[in-house]
């Protein structure tokens, strides 16, 4: 592949990316913050659940041993 052909393909690709990015329906800042807080809250809840289960099973194993 020739180097000039490579650069033409890169420029074509970036041009197509720019065109497609204009078609994207972006969220508002309020929606972005809302969904971000939901993800963080869910992650914290899952971490607490897994930590509690780990502590419980560790306690059970220590009682058995």
N, C-alpha and C positions, 0 to 999 in steps of 0.2 A: 504494500500500500504506500502510495506516495505521500509525502508530508503535507503537500498542498491540499490533497484530497482529504486528509485527516482534519485539517483546520476548517475546511468547508463543512465537513460533517459536524464538527463541534459547534460551529456558528449556527448551522441549521437546527441542531438539537436545542441549543439555548434559546433560539427564536421560538421554537415550538413550546418549550417550557414556559416562556413568557406569555404566549398566547393562552395556554391552558390555565396558568395561574390567574389570569383575568376572569376565567369562568368559575373559579372557586367561590362558593358562598361562605364567607368568613363569619364566625360568630361575633357578637358584640362583646365589648369588654365586660359587661355585666354577666353575660352567659359564661364567658371564659372563667371569671372569678367564681361563679356559682359551681361550675363543674369541677374546677380545681379544688375547691373546698370539699366537695363531695368525695373526690378521689382521696384527698388527704384524710378526711374523717373515716372513710371506709378502711384505709390502710391502717390507721391507728386502731380501729376496732378489731380488725383481723390480727394485728400484732398482740393486742391484749388477750384475745381469745387463745391464740397459739401459746403465748407465754403462760397463761393460766393452765392450759392443758399440759404443757411441759412440766410445770411445777407439780401438778396433780399426779402425773404419771411417775415423776421422780420420787415423790413421797410414797406412792404405792410400791415402787420397786425397792426403796429403802426399807419399808416395812416387811416386805417378803424376805429380803436378804438379811 
